[in-house]
């Protein structure tokens, strides 16, 4: 039995949920692919897949096996590519996943510069706020905001992700300027929705963490729409300082001085991270992209809160 080929077939079946889809990907008959996966199960002495007329699902042990072998296959492909491109010029398709706000405001302009420097690299950039697993989602680099991830990847801190509360001068003239977090309950809140839900407004008082969120006037995963509403005086907005910088410079939004400080998490290590695997860093296109982004972000002088 060609175990490596059988594993590749099994992984693709797991990802597509279909023997037909996997067979189309590899260009082999479904019966041949199914037989090889069955041989793999016989070799392992366990059932990896639950088969039905409609769909194919992983068994419990199949899910565990898939998680491990898919990671190994990804590492093997990266090493194959690294060996094939050893001491060669960076080239090929570079797949990057970035959160939307950072991607639109910072990443895309930087990658225009990157393309001028490395014209043989084709950029494939997906902007999404959904979490990406490098191995599972076939991504070379991922940029995410939050706390240092618990993935088995390298997580390089690109910049702070400090949040601040802002409102338009018109809003503050009409509704007053809050100075203490407890006053926020009498105001209108504009909330950014993450994959975990709307970002809360938290504050530490008397040694305890309190939710001081204002009644919601709007909730969305479109930061631009929320910023537009804040500019029109429709509520108070809590977003990262780097997102709000152009509005603060224009004076269309002004920062609120709240004491004690309002935040979205009690953890002080909130940041934006560049994620990549050690193995893929050996590939020239990935290595130059990582080095470029780290250097470019280090040269930025973001204000701190």
Buried (B, 14 or more C-beta within 10 A) or exposed (E): EEEEBBBBBBBBBBBBBBBBBBBBBEEBEBEEBBEBBBBBBEEBEEBBBEBEEEEBEBBEEBEEBBBEBBBEBBBBBBBEBBEEBEEEEBBBEBBBBBBBBBBBBBBBEBBEEBBEEBEEBEBEBBBBBEBBBBBEBBBBBBBBBBBBBEBEBBBBBBBBBBBBBBBBEEBBEEBEBBEEBEBBBEBBBBBBBBEEEBBBBBBBEEEEEBEBBBEEBBBBBBBEEBBBBBBEBBBBBBBBBBBBEEBBEEEBBBEBEBEEBBBBBEEEEBBBBBBBBEBBBBBBBBBBBBEBBBEBBEEEEBEEE
